[in-house]
């Protein structure tokens, strides 16, 4: 095989592999033999059909198999190249060739060249973790609120109460529903619950949530809201809408008593045991957060002043993953898909910046793992698979069958092991 390498940029090579006619003929001969052994053709015993008939019957499949075999051989030849280390193949094309030979052009992303930082000098002390009584009290309050009941009241609605209301909006006296038939909750509602005084992202019309503070069942109120110029409903952009509101019911949050029945319901003996369990859980969470922060500081120290070009395929792969994670989180919080689409370029640009840091850290930690000759044991890989399965709420067996995902889990486990060594002062755990 003849190989020619052209540097497209510091992390990409355009590699042309020329396969001579005799090598193509040899590969084709082997492939045809393989098809002949397996072919079941009428009138011939298995493996006894003439090559000419086999070629006629399986011509396309034979050609595809030959190309795939030559592609693989070409890639194996590229991996032997000493002037660079392959990171991934970004693209491969079969080009026209003279005679009976074959020519393949590979676009190859390569591992960048960089000087290994003095990682043995990185020192990040572990922070002490303390749990205060206020921390326990705050978490206890959250548990009580999770089990709160909303009881009907004849009192005026206070902030945080839930009010059943009906409302209708108009623009210059004309119903919003006539101006925009698909305005939904921005225009009117026959019966809906609204949290009095709420300003959260799920509130369709903030002015309504504010106007119902102080209302009793049966009372009415007026509210005005001007929609922003970039609102999702084009017909409402920049428009002032007047709302007529009627309250029909008010419900107030009532926290449960911290008594024996409550303790039994949450699976503890008494309040003292509940507070003890909360303290332990908070301490564990704080330790985990502190360790995460410590590891991030160590990575920042490793990368300080270190700048080298990164393969575009590596950055985009991580950036797209970050983008989808962020988009999923925003959608769960109530953001509309249209809004995310409008912000796609901006979000992806920020994701690429974050991805650049991650990818650079991956290369540095991979180099450290190589220098320390670190390997991931079977037990460590098993633990990493279980952790990934729990985080993604996926069956471990499914992850094991996904070769790409399994490779990512193994890689991350190795990188974490390298970071452990950095934090330990160069001693591999």
C-alpha beads as a LAMMPS data file, in Angstrom:
LAMMPS data file: protein, C-alpha beads

429 atoms
428 bonds

1 atom types
1 bond types

-500.0 500.0 xlo xhi
-500.0 500.0 ylo yhi
-500.0 500.0 zlo zhi

Masses

1 110.0

Atoms # bond

1 1 1 0.000 0.000 0.000
2 1 1 1.172 3.494 -0.838
3 1 1 0.283 6.200 1.690
4 1 1 0.384 9.985 1.302
5 1 1 -0.272 12.350 4.214
6 1 1 -1.326 15.974 4.006
7 1 1 -1.741 18.147 7.123
8 1 1 -5.081 19.962 6.950
9 1 1 -4.608 21.584 10.359
10 1 1 -2.681 20.695 13.541
11 1 1 -5.254 18.048 14.521
12 1 1 -6.355 16.708 11.142
13 1 1 -4.627 14.757 8.410
14 1 1 -5.895 13.950 4.949
15 1 1 -4.474 10.504 4.196
16 1 1 -4.612 8.956 0.741
17 1 1 -4.069 5.200 0.624
18 1 1 -3.444 3.622 -2.785
19 1 1 -3.949 -0.134 -3.010
20 1 1 -2.150 -1.792 -5.960
21 1 1 -4.102 -3.938 -8.417
22 1 1 -2.532 -7.177 -7.187
23 1 1 -3.650 -6.464 -3.602
24 1 1 -7.186 -5.724 -4.786
25 1 1 -7.206 -8.946 -6.821
26 1 1 -5.969 -10.950 -3.826
27 1 1 -8.654 -9.482 -1.559
28 1 1 -11.325 -10.165 -4.145
29 1 1 -10.163 -13.745 -4.568
30 1 1 -10.438 -14.369 -0.824
31 1 1 -13.900 -12.802 -0.663
32 1 1 -15.169 -14.829 -3.635
33 1 1 -13.883 -18.023 -2.004
34 1 1 -15.774 -17.131 1.123
35 1 1 -19.016 -16.564 -0.772
36 1 1 -18.517 -19.791 -2.735
37 1 1 -18.153 -21.796 0.490
38 1 1 -21.407 -20.430 1.864
39 1 1 -23.410 -20.093 -1.361
40 1 1 -26.501 -22.263 -1.759
41 1 1 -27.215 -22.204 -5.490
42 1 1 -29.695 -24.449 -7.300
43 1 1 -27.997 -27.408 -9.025
44 1 1 -24.764 -27.184 -7.024
45 1 1 -23.650 -28.713 -3.779
46 1 1 -22.555 -26.184 -1.116
47 1 1 -19.089 -24.889 -1.970
48 1 1 -19.061 -26.433 -5.461
49 1 1 -20.600 -23.615 -7.523
50 1 1 -18.247 -22.138 -10.200
51 1 1 -16.734 -18.744 -9.331
52 1 1 -18.294 -17.160 -12.408
53 1 1 -21.798 -18.047 -11.233
54 1 1 -20.993 -16.910 -7.675
55 1 1 -19.766 -13.569 -9.033
56 1 1 -22.889 -13.212 -11.153
57 1 1 -25.199 -13.967 -8.215
58 1 1 -23.413 -11.969 -5.504
59 1 1 -21.574 -9.325 -7.519
60 1 1 -22.646 -6.301 -5.480
61 1 1 -22.175 -8.001 -2.114
62 1 1 -18.711 -9.177 -3.176
63 1 1 -17.712 -5.678 -4.293
64 1 1 -18.969 -4.177 -1.013
65 1 1 -17.102 -6.783 1.050
66 1 1 -13.876 -6.178 -0.903
67 1 1 -14.155 -2.409 -0.367
68 1 1 -14.830 -2.857 3.348
69 1 1 -11.854 -5.208 3.690
70 1 1 -9.544 -2.802 1.873
71 1 1 -10.866 0.121 3.950
72 1 1 -10.021 -1.757 7.137
73 1 1 -6.569 -2.666 5.847
74 1 1 -5.982 0.961 4.922
75 1 1 -6.991 2.093 8.400
76 1 1 -4.672 -0.505 9.980
77 1 1 -1.846 0.905 7.828
78 1 1 -2.649 4.450 8.978
79 1 1 -2.571 3.376 12.621
80 1 1 1.001 2.189 12.089
81 1 1 2.078 5.686 11.083
82 1 1 4.666 7.070 13.500
83 1 1 4.211 10.772 12.753
84 1 1 0.822 10.966 14.500
85 1 1 -1.620 9.029 16.685
86 1 1 -5.124 8.526 15.339
87 1 1 -7.925 9.929 17.490
88 1 1 -10.777 9.078 15.121
89 1 1 -11.663 8.845 11.438
90 1 1 -13.883 11.811 10.611
91 1 1 -14.634 10.726 7.031
92 1 1 -13.526 8.244 4.369
93 1 1 -14.174 8.255 0.630
94 1 1 -13.358 5.842 -2.168
95 1 1 -11.862 7.723 -5.097
96 1 1 -11.452 6.869 -8.747
97 1 1 -8.324 4.839 -9.466
98 1 1 -6.369 4.013 -12.564
99 1 1 -6.377 0.391 -13.671
100 1 1 -7.592 -2.239 -11.234
101 1 1 -6.187 -0.652 -8.089
102 1 1 -8.130 1.250 -5.436
103 1 1 -7.711 4.649 -3.781
104 1 1 -9.193 5.671 -0.425
105 1 1 -9.016 9.086 1.194
106 1 1 -9.335 9.230 4.979
107 1 1 -9.955 12.418 6.958
108 1 1 -8.283 11.569 10.246
109 1 1 -8.396 13.546 13.497
110 1 1 -5.193 13.045 15.459
111 1 1 -4.162 13.322 19.090
112 1 1 -2.715 16.829 19.548
113 1 1 0.875 17.449 20.552
114 1 1 1.405 19.171 23.894
115 1 1 3.824 19.305 26.774
116 1 1 2.653 17.343 29.799
117 1 1 2.052 19.763 32.696
118 1 1 3.909 19.332 35.970
119 1 1 0.985 17.488 37.475
120 1 1 2.965 16.150 40.442
121 1 1 3.133 19.692 41.816
122 1 1 -0.662 20.061 41.864
123 1 1 -1.844 20.271 45.466
124 1 1 -5.530 20.659 46.345
125 1 1 -6.384 20.112 49.990
126 1 1 -9.648 18.417 50.954
127 1 1 -12.071 20.809 52.623
128 1 1 -13.561 20.026 56.011
129 1 1 -17.324 19.466 55.976
130 1 1 -19.661 20.607 58.744
131 1 1 -23.407 20.158 59.147
132 1 1 -25.232 22.792 61.188
133 1 1 -28.541 22.585 63.003
134 1 1 -29.851 25.114 60.478
135 1 1 -29.010 22.673 57.648
136 1 1 -31.010 19.927 59.351
137 1 1 -33.898 22.309 60.005
138 1 1 -34.011 23.392 56.370
139 1 1 -34.146 19.801 55.098
140 1 1 -36.751 18.876 57.691
141 1 1 -38.898 21.766 56.484
142 1 1 -38.636 20.488 52.906
143 1 1 -39.824 17.031 53.996
144 1 1 -42.792 18.558 55.799
145 1 1 -43.650 20.692 52.763
146 1 1 -43.521 17.639 50.487
147 1 1 -46.270 16.102 52.602
148 1 1 -48.263 19.300 53.011
149 1 1 -52.012 19.339 52.402
150 1 1 -53.893 22.198 50.803
151 1 1 -57.004 22.844 52.860
152 1 1 -59.946 24.925 51.736
153 1 1 -60.224 28.310 53.480
154 1 1 -62.661 31.215 53.474
155 1 1 -59.816 33.652 54.165
156 1 1 -58.364 35.941 51.532
157 1 1 -55.580 34.338 49.523
158 1 1 -52.086 34.994 50.838
159 1 1 -48.887 34.543 48.875
160 1 1 -48.298 30.819 48.382
161 1 1 -51.979 29.867 48.590
162 1 1 -53.591 28.163 45.594
163 1 1 -56.646 29.792 44.055
164 1 1 -59.055 28.268 41.561
165 1 1 -59.831 30.983 39.036
166 1 1 -61.436 31.715 35.710
167 1 1 -60.111 34.556 33.566
168 1 1 -60.424 36.073 30.124
169 1 1 -58.110 38.533 28.401
170 1 1 -58.910 41.290 25.927
171 1 1 -56.849 43.611 23.745
172 1 1 -58.587 46.959 23.182
173 1 1 -61.849 45.272 24.146
174 1 1 -61.456 42.355 21.741
175 1 1 -61.052 38.825 23.250
176 1 1 -57.564 37.379 22.890
177 1 1 -59.143 34.122 21.701
178 1 1 -60.428 35.949 18.615
179 1 1 -57.054 37.513 17.908
180 1 1 -55.065 34.313 18.477
181 1 1 -57.117 31.110 18.591
182 1 1 -54.098 29.130 19.851
183 1 1 -53.094 31.519 22.643
184 1 1 -54.279 28.944 25.217
185 1 1 -53.510 30.021 28.815
186 1 1 -52.237 33.404 27.625
187 1 1 -55.774 34.293 26.570
188 1 1 -58.261 32.641 28.897
189 1 1 -59.083 29.736 31.209
190 1 1 -62.452 28.505 32.424
191 1 1 -61.039 26.820 35.530
192 1 1 -57.422 26.592 36.626
193 1 1 -55.328 26.646 39.789
194 1 1 -52.846 29.471 40.239
195 1 1 -50.351 30.027 43.040
196 1 1 -50.940 33.453 44.509
197 1 1 -47.924 35.726 44.082
198 1 1 -45.890 33.191 42.135
199 1 1 -43.185 34.437 39.774
200 1 1 -41.886 31.049 38.588
201 1 1 -41.202 30.120 34.918
202 1 1 -44.381 28.007 34.777
203 1 1 -46.602 31.070 35.336
204 1 1 -48.208 31.968 32.011
205 1 1 -49.295 35.486 33.007
206 1 1 -47.410 36.866 36.053
207 1 1 -49.880 39.756 36.458
208 1 1 -52.691 37.281 37.157
209 1 1 -50.681 35.505 39.855
210 1 1 -50.060 38.850 41.553
211 1 1 -53.657 40.070 41.197
212 1 1 -55.195 37.112 43.035
213 1 1 -53.297 37.856 46.267
214 1 1 -56.004 39.043 48.688
215 1 1 -58.945 37.504 46.819
216 1 1 -61.594 35.448 48.576
217 1 1 -63.783 32.804 46.953
218 1 1 -66.360 34.587 44.781
219 1 1 -64.320 37.801 44.493
220 1 1 -63.184 39.373 41.214
221 1 1 -60.109 41.314 40.146
222 1 1 -58.579 43.055 37.143
223 1 1 -55.025 42.745 35.859
224 1 1 -52.974 44.100 32.968
225 1 1 -49.965 42.449 31.408
226 1 1 -47.752 43.618 28.544
227 1 1 -46.163 40.729 26.683
228 1 1 -42.493 41.000 25.678
229 1 1 -41.506 41.758 22.094
230 1 1 -39.994 38.277 21.677
231 1 1 -42.947 36.330 23.103
232 1 1 -43.613 32.888 21.618
233 1 1 -47.073 33.947 20.375
234 1 1 -46.471 36.424 17.566
235 1 1 -49.952 37.980 17.863
236 1 1 -49.247 38.932 21.501
237 1 1 -45.796 40.436 21.080
238 1 1 -45.664 43.876 22.674
239 1 1 -49.429 43.840 23.321
240 1 1 -51.095 44.988 26.555
241 1 1 -53.780 42.517 27.637
242 1 1 -56.486 43.308 30.196
243 1 1 -57.693 40.328 32.249
244 1 1 -60.956 39.911 34.160
245 1 1 -60.467 37.365 36.951
246 1 1 -62.959 35.495 39.151
247 1 1 -61.882 33.384 42.124
248 1 1 -64.023 30.383 43.089
249 1 1 -61.918 28.646 45.773
250 1 1 -58.872 29.271 47.968
251 1 1 -56.688 26.539 49.438
252 1 1 -53.928 27.066 52.000
253 1 1 -50.859 24.925 52.609
254 1 1 -51.040 23.090 55.930
255 1 1 -47.833 21.399 57.101
256 1 1 -48.188 18.070 58.934
257 1 1 -47.333 17.870 62.621
258 1 1 -44.008 16.317 63.496
259 1 1 -45.581 13.633 65.664
260 1 1 -45.459 9.865 66.067
261 1 1 -47.751 9.255 63.090
262 1 1 -45.567 11.391 60.812
263 1 1 -42.374 9.631 61.952
264 1 1 -43.971 6.255 61.291
265 1 1 -45.018 7.405 57.814
266 1 1 -41.433 8.307 56.883
267 1 1 -40.008 5.105 58.390
268 1 1 -38.265 6.329 61.543
269 1 1 -38.813 5.686 65.262
270 1 1 -39.017 9.301 66.400
271 1 1 -37.976 12.867 65.630
272 1 1 -34.468 12.310 67.011
273 1 1 -33.852 9.444 64.578
274 1 1 -35.247 11.486 61.704
275 1 1 -32.911 14.385 62.482
276 1 1 -29.968 11.973 62.810
277 1 1 -30.666 10.442 59.396
278 1 1 -31.035 13.876 57.850
279 1 1 -27.693 14.956 59.331
280 1 1 -25.969 11.877 57.909
281 1 1 -27.514 12.426 54.482
282 1 1 -26.561 16.111 54.441
283 1 1 -23.014 15.254 55.510
284 1 1 -22.731 12.723 52.676
285 1 1 -24.019 15.225 50.118
286 1 1 -21.667 17.934 51.351
287 1 1 -18.682 15.571 51.233
288 1 1 -19.568 14.575 47.686
289 1 1 -19.940 18.226 46.640
290 1 1 -16.627 19.100 48.311
291 1 1 -14.852 16.240 46.541
292 1 1 -16.350 17.277 43.205
293 1 1 -15.150 20.846 43.776
294 1 1 -11.694 19.538 44.737
295 1 1 -11.434 17.517 41.559
296 1 1 -12.549 20.492 39.457
297 1 1 -9.867 22.654 41.098
298 1 1 -7.267 19.998 40.320
299 1 1 -8.303 19.949 36.662
300 1 1 -8.185 23.768 36.553
301 1 1 -4.663 23.632 37.977
302 1 1 -3.609 21.042 35.384
303 1 1 -4.925 23.145 32.517
304 1 1 -3.711 26.529 33.796
305 1 1 -1.719 28.176 31.025
306 1 1 -1.997 25.070 28.863
307 1 1 -3.322 25.684 25.373
308 1 1 -3.159 23.362 22.385
309 1 1 -5.403 22.704 19.373
310 1 1 -8.187 20.165 19.789
311 1 1 -9.768 17.792 17.235
312 1 1 -13.033 19.317 16.045
313 1 1 -14.764 15.918 16.161
314 1 1 -13.915 15.542 19.865
315 1 1 -15.158 19.029 20.758
316 1 1 -18.389 18.691 18.775
317 1 1 -19.167 15.268 20.240
318 1 1 -18.943 16.601 23.797
319 1 1 -20.646 19.899 22.895
320 1 1 -23.667 18.158 21.415
321 1 1 -24.009 16.019 24.528
322 1 1 -23.914 19.136 26.715
323 1 1 -26.413 20.871 24.461
324 1 1 -28.937 18.035 24.704
325 1 1 -28.510 17.812 28.486
326 1 1 -29.149 21.541 28.838
327 1 1 -32.087 21.476 26.413
328 1 1 -33.705 18.561 28.273
329 1 1 -33.324 20.396 31.591
330 1 1 -34.870 23.569 30.152
331 1 1 -37.786 21.654 28.630
332 1 1 -38.498 19.982 31.969
333 1 1 -38.560 23.412 33.626
334 1 1 -41.247 24.642 31.222
335 1 1 -39.242 26.286 28.422
336 1 1 -40.931 26.004 25.023
337 1 1 -39.201 24.045 22.249
338 1 1 -39.532 27.057 19.921
339 1 1 -37.610 29.240 22.354
340 1 1 -34.789 26.710 22.583
341 1 1 -34.624 26.458 18.804
342 1 1 -34.259 30.249 18.547
343 1 1 -31.379 30.119 21.039
344 1 1 -29.730 27.027 19.536
345 1 1 -26.660 28.749 18.052
346 1 1 -25.995 30.734 21.229
347 1 1 -26.398 27.687 23.485
348 1 1 -24.240 25.513 21.224
349 1 1 -21.490 28.155 21.200
350 1 1 -21.389 28.128 25.000
351 1 1 -21.471 24.322 24.966
352 1 1 -18.417 24.285 22.673
353 1 1 -16.481 26.447 25.144
354 1 1 -17.260 24.053 27.995
355 1 1 -16.539 21.078 25.732
356 1 1 -13.102 22.493 24.913
357 1 1 -12.171 22.426 28.595
358 1 1 -13.426 18.848 29.000
359 1 1 -11.666 17.547 25.909
360 1 1 -8.380 19.233 26.864
361 1 1 -8.644 17.668 30.318
362 1 1 -9.285 14.267 28.730
363 1 1 -6.086 14.451 26.688
364 1 1 -3.998 15.587 29.660
365 1 1 -5.370 12.921 32.001
366 1 1 -4.960 10.267 29.297
367 1 1 -1.291 11.229 29.037
368 1 1 -0.899 10.968 32.818
369 1 1 -2.603 7.555 32.824
370 1 1 -0.204 6.441 30.090
371 1 1 2.843 7.654 32.012
372 1 1 1.681 5.838 35.141
373 1 1 0.697 2.747 33.113
374 1 1 -2.749 2.801 34.708
375 1 1 -5.388 0.254 33.761
376 1 1 -9.027 -0.211 34.688
377 1 1 -9.585 -3.489 36.498
378 1 1 -12.644 -5.656 35.944
379 1 1 -13.957 -4.684 39.380
380 1 1 -13.464 -0.969 38.692
381 1 1 -15.209 -1.243 35.332
382 1 1 -18.108 -3.110 36.920
383 1 1 -18.497 -0.393 39.555
384 1 1 -18.358 2.303 36.868
385 1 1 -21.039 0.519 34.826
386 1 1 -23.337 0.278 37.841
387 1 1 -22.811 3.967 38.621
388 1 1 -23.535 4.974 35.012
389 1 1 -26.625 2.760 34.946
390 1 1 -27.951 4.356 38.115
391 1 1 -27.261 7.879 36.853
392 1 1 -29.014 7.250 33.524
393 1 1 -31.706 4.975 34.962
394 1 1 -30.665 2.286 32.480
395 1 1 -30.250 -1.438 32.974
396 1 1 -26.521 -2.327 33.315
397 1 1 -26.965 -5.121 30.759
398 1 1 -28.038 -2.561 28.169
399 1 1 -24.914 -0.462 28.747
400 1 1 -22.674 -3.506 28.438
401 1 1 -24.174 -4.328 25.038
402 1 1 -23.589 -0.769 23.781
403 1 1 -19.946 -0.966 22.680
404 1 1 -19.530 2.784 22.233
405 1 1 -21.074 3.613 25.608
406 1 1 -19.025 0.877 27.278
407 1 1 -15.852 2.352 25.776
408 1 1 -16.817 5.782 27.132
409 1 1 -17.416 4.348 30.616
410 1 1 -14.034 2.592 30.533
411 1 1 -12.314 5.787 29.343
412 1 1 -13.944 7.911 32.063
413 1 1 -12.990 5.359 34.706
414 1 1 -9.371 5.537 33.544
415 1 1 -9.404 9.355 33.539
416 1 1 -10.842 9.384 37.063
417 1 1 -8.106 7.013 38.157
418 1 1 -5.504 9.366 36.696
419 1 1 -7.082 12.304 38.529
420 1 1 -7.017 10.265 41.746
421 1 1 -3.274 9.855 41.228
422 1 1 -2.843 13.597 40.705
423 1 1 -4.703 14.330 43.949
424 1 1 -2.608 11.704 45.732
425 1 1 0.596 13.423 44.636
426 1 1 1.485 11.006 41.849
427 1 1 0.780 7.766 43.677
428 1 1 -1.669 5.564 41.749
429 1 1 -4.491 4.219 43.867

Bonds

1 1 1 2
2 1 2 3
3 1 3 4
4 1 4 5
5 1 5 6
6 1 6 7
7 1 7 8
8 1 8 9
9 1 9 10
10 1 10 11
11 1 11 12
12 1 12 13
13 1 13 14
14 1 14 15
15 1 15 16
16 1 16 17
17 1 17 18
18 1 18 19
19 1 19 20
20 1 20 21
21 1 21 22
22 1 22 23
23 1 23 24
24 1 24 25
25 1 25 26
26 1 26 27
27 1 27 28
28 1 28 29
29 1 29 30
30 1 30 31
31 1 31 32
32 1 32 33
33 1 33 34
34 1 34 35
35 1 35 36
36 1 36 37
37 1 37 38
38 1 38 39
39 1 39 40
40 1 40 41
41 1 41 42
42 1 42 43
43 1 43 44
44 1 44 45
45 1 45 46
46 1 46 47
47 1 47 48
48 1 48 49
49 1 49 50
50 1 50 51
51 1 51 52
52 1 52 53
53 1 53 54
54 1 54 55
55 1 55 56
56 1 56 57
57 1 57 58
58 1 58 59
59 1 59 60
60 1 60 61
61 1 61 62
62 1 62 63
63 1 63 64
64 1 64 65
65 1 65 66
66 1 66 67
67 1 67 68
68 1 68 69
69 1 69 70
70 1 70 71
71 1 71 72
72 1 72 73
73 1 73 74
74 1 74 75
75 1 75 76
76 1 76 77
77 1 77 78
78 1 78 79
79 1 79 80
80 1 80 81
81 1 81 82
82 1 82 83
83 1 83 84
84 1 84 85
85 1 85 86
86 1 86 87
87 1 87 88
88 1 88 89
89 1 89 90
90 1 90 91
91 1 91 92
92 1 92 93
93 1 93 94
94 1 94 95
95 1 95 96
96 1 96 97
97 1 97 98
98 1 98 99
99 1 99 100
100 1 100 101
101 1 101 102
102 1 102 103
103 1 103 104
104 1 104 105
105 1 105 106
106 1 106 107
107 1 107 108
108 1 108 109
109 1 109 110
110 1 110 111
111 1 111 112
112 1 112 113
113 1 113 114
114 1 114 115
115 1 115 116
116 1 116 117
117 1 117 118
118 1 118 119
119 1 119 120
120 1 120 121
121 1 121 122
122 1 122 123
123 1 123 124
124 1 124 125
125 1 125 126
126 1 126 127
127 1 127 128
128 1 128 129
129 1 129 130
130 1 130 131
131 1 131 132
132 1 132 133
133 1 133 134
134 1 134 135
135 1 135 136
136 1 136 137
137 1 137 138
138 1 138 139
139 1 139 140
140 1 140 141
141 1 141 142
142 1 142 143
143 1 143 144
144 1 144 145
145 1 145 146
146 1 146 147
147 1 147 148
148 1 148 149
149 1 149 150
150 1 150 151
151 1 151 152
152 1 152 153
153 1 153 154
154 1 154 155
155 1 155 156
156 1 156 157
157 1 157 158
158 1 158 159
159 1 159 160
160 1 160 161
161 1 161 162
162 1 162 163
163 1 163 164
164 1 164 165
165 1 165 166
166 1 166 167
167 1 167 168
168 1 168 169
169 1 169 170
170 1 170 171
171 1 171 172
172 1 172 173
173 1 173 174
174 1 174 175
175 1 175 176
176 1 176 177
177 1 177 178
178 1 178 179
179 1 179 180
180 1 180 181
181 1 181 182
182 1 182 183
183 1 183 184
184 1 184 185
185 1 185 186
186 1 186 187
187 1 187 188
188 1 188 189
189 1 189 190
190 1 190 191
191 1 191 192
192 1 192 193
193 1 193 194
194 1 194 195
195 1 195 196
196 1 196 197
197 1 197 198
198 1 198 199
199 1 199 200
200 1 200 201
201 1 201 202
202 1 202 203
203 1 203 204
204 1 204 205
205 1 205 206
206 1 206 207
207 1 207 208
208 1 208 209
209 1 209 210
210 1 210 211
211 1 211 212
212 1 212 213
213 1 213 214
214 1 214 215
215 1 215 216
216 1 216 217
217 1 217 218
218 1 218 219
219 1 219 220
220 1 220 221
221 1 221 222
222 1 222 223
223 1 223 224
224 1 224 225
225 1 225 226
226 1 226 227
227 1 227 228
228 1 228 229
229 1 229 230
230 1 230 231
231 1 231 232
232 1 232 233
233 1 233 234
234 1 234 235
235 1 235 236
236 1 236 237
237 1 237 238
238 1 238 239
239 1 239 240
240 1 240 241
241 1 241 242
242 1 242 243
243 1 243 244
244 1 244 245
245 1 245 246
246 1 246 247
247 1 247 248
248 1 248 249
249 1 249 250
250 1 250 251
251 1 251 252
252 1 252 253
253 1 253 254
254 1 254 255
255 1 255 256
256 1 256 257
257 1 257 258
258 1 258 259
259 1 259 260
260 1 260 261
261 1 261 262
262 1 262 263
263 1 263 264
264 1 264 265
265 1 265 266
266 1 266 267
267 1 267 268
268 1 268 269
269 1 269 270
270 1 270 271
271 1 271 272
272 1 272 273
273 1 273 274
274 1 274 275
275 1 275 276
276 1 276 277
277 1 277 278
278 1 278 279
279 1 279 280
280 1 280 281
281 1 281 282
282 1 282 283
283 1 283 284
284 1 284 285
285 1 285 286
286 1 286 287
287 1 287 288
288 1 288 289
289 1 289 290
290 1 290 291
291 1 291 292
292 1 292 293
293 1 293 294
294 1 294 295
295 1 295 296
296 1 296 297
297 1 297 298
298 1 298 299
299 1 299 300
300 1 300 301
301 1 301 302
302 1 302 303
303 1 303 304
304 1 304 305
305 1 305 306
306 1 306 307
307 1 307 308
308 1 308 309
309 1 309 310
310 1 310 311
311 1 311 312
312 1 312 313
313 1 313 314
314 1 314 315
315 1 315 316
316 1 316 317
317 1 317 318
318 1 318 319
319 1 319 320
320 1 320 321
321 1 321 322
322 1 322 323
323 1 323 324
324 1 324 325
325 1 325 326
326 1 326 327
327 1 327 328
328 1 328 329
329 1 329 330
330 1 330 331
331 1 331 332
332 1 332 333
333 1 333 334
334 1 334 335
335 1 335 336
336 1 336 337
337 1 337 338
338 1 338 339
339 1 339 340
340 1 340 341
341 1 341 342
342 1 342 343
343 1 343 344
344 1 344 345
345 1 345 346
346 1 346 347
347 1 347 348
348 1 348 349
349 1 349 350
350 1 350 351
351 1 351 352
352 1 352 353
353 1 353 354
354 1 354 355
355 1 355 356
356 1 356 357
357 1 357 358
358 1 358 359
359 1 359 360
360 1 360 361
361 1 361 362
362 1 362 363
363 1 363 364
364 1 364 365
365 1 365 366
366 1 366 367
367 1 367 368
368 1 368 369
369 1 369 370
370 1 370 371
371 1 371 372
372 1 372 373
373 1 373 374
374 1 374 375
375 1 375 376
376 1 376 377
377 1 377 378
378 1 378 379
379 1 379 380
380 1 380 381
381 1 381 382
382 1 382 383
383 1 383 384
384 1 384 385
385 1 385 386
386 1 386 387
387 1 387 388
388 1 388 389
389 1 389 390
390 1 390 391
391 1 391 392
392 1 392 393
393 1 393 394
394 1 394 395
395 1 395 396
396 1 396 397
397 1 397 398
398 1 398 399
399 1 399 400
400 1 400 401
401 1 401 402
402 1 402 403
403 1 403 404
404 1 404 405
405 1 405 406
406 1 406 407
407 1 407 408
408 1 408 409
409 1 409 410
410 1 410 411
411 1 411 412
412 1 412 413
413 1 413 414
414 1 414 415
415 1 415 416
416 1 416 417
417 1 417 418
418 1 418 419
419 1 419 420
420 1 420 421
421 1 421 422
422 1 422 423
423 1 423 424
424 1 424 425
425 1 425 426
426 1 426 427
427 1 427 428
428 1 428 429
